[in-house]
Amino acid sequence: MEPRFLLLSDVAAELNVSDSQVYHMVRSGELPAIKIGGRGQWRVERARLEEYIQQKYAETAEWVRGNPLTEREPE
């Protein structure tokens, strides 16, 4: 069974980005997370990560529709 909450390093591995990029995403509010424990460790709920990924797919699809590839002129 997969854990409900992920460390930021686990999220970074899932997204294939750096730990510092995930920390920035969490601190900016882009990726929902909670801060727990006396030392304030960040955790991302797996369901929220999946929602985030789906949101990014939708944003990317919208961007692609608005920025179509143009055919290059033959040389």
C-alpha positions as CSV (number, residue, x, y, z in Angstrom):
1,M,0.0,0.0,0.0
2,E,1.3,3.4,-0.9
3,P,1.7,6.0,1.8
4,R,-0.9,8.7,2.0
5,F,1.7,11.5,2.6
6,L,5.0,12.0,0.7
7,L,8.2,13.7,1.7
8,L,9.2,16.6,-0.5
9,S,12.1,14.5,-1.7
10,D,9.6,11.8,-2.8
11,V,7.6,14.4,-4.7
12,A,10.7,15.6,-6.4
13,A,11.5,12.0,-7.5
14,E,8.0,11.5,-8.8
15,L,8.1,14.7,-10.8
16,N,11.8,14.3,-11.8
17,V,12.7,17.7,-10.5
18,S,15.0,19.0,-7.7
19,D,14.0,19.1,-4.0
20,S,14.4,22.8,-4.1
21,Q,12.0,23.2,-7.0
22,V,9.4,21.2,-5.0
23,Y,10.1,23.3,-1.9
24,H,9.4,26.5,-3.9
25,M,6.2,25.0,-5.4
26,V,5.0,24.3,-1.8
27,R,6.1,27.6,-0.3
28,S,4.5,29.5,-3.2
29,G,1.2,27.6,-2.8
30,E,1.4,26.1,-6.2
31,L,1.4,22.6,-4.7
32,P,-0.8,22.1,-1.7
33,A,1.1,20.7,1.3
34,I,0.9,20.5,5.1
35,K,3.5,21.3,7.7
36,I,3.6,18.8,10.6
37,G,5.6,18.1,13.7
38,G,7.6,20.3,16.0
39,R,10.3,20.8,13.3
40,G,7.7,21.8,10.7
41,Q,8.3,19.1,8.2
42,W,6.4,19.4,4.9
43,R,4.2,16.6,3.6
44,V,2.3,16.4,0.3
45,E,-0.8,14.2,0.2
46,R,-0.6,11.7,-2.7
47,A,-4.1,12.6,-3.8
48,R,-3.1,16.3,-4.0
49,L,0.0,15.5,-6.0
50,E,-2.2,13.5,-8.5
51,E,-4.6,16.5,-8.7
52,Y,-1.6,18.8,-9.3
53,I,-0.4,16.6,-12.1
54,Q,-3.8,16.5,-13.8
55,Q,-4.0,20.3,-13.5
56,K,-0.6,20.6,-15.2
57,Y,-1.8,18.3,-18.0
58,A,-4.8,20.6,-18.5
59,E,-2.7,23.8,-18.4
60,T,-0.3,22.3,-20.9
61,A,-3.0,21.2,-23.3
62,E,-4.5,24.7,-23.2
63,W,-1.1,26.2,-23.9
64,V,-0.5,23.9,-26.8
65,R,-3.9,24.8,-28.3
66,G,-3.0,28.5,-28.0
67,N,0.5,28.0,-29.4
68,P,0.2,25.7,-32.5
69,L,3.3,24.6,-34.3
70,T,3.8,26.4,-37.6
71,E,5.1,24.6,-40.7
72,R,8.6,25.7,-41.6
73,E,9.3,26.9,-45.1
74,P,11.4,24.4,-47.1
75,E,14.9,25.6,-47.5
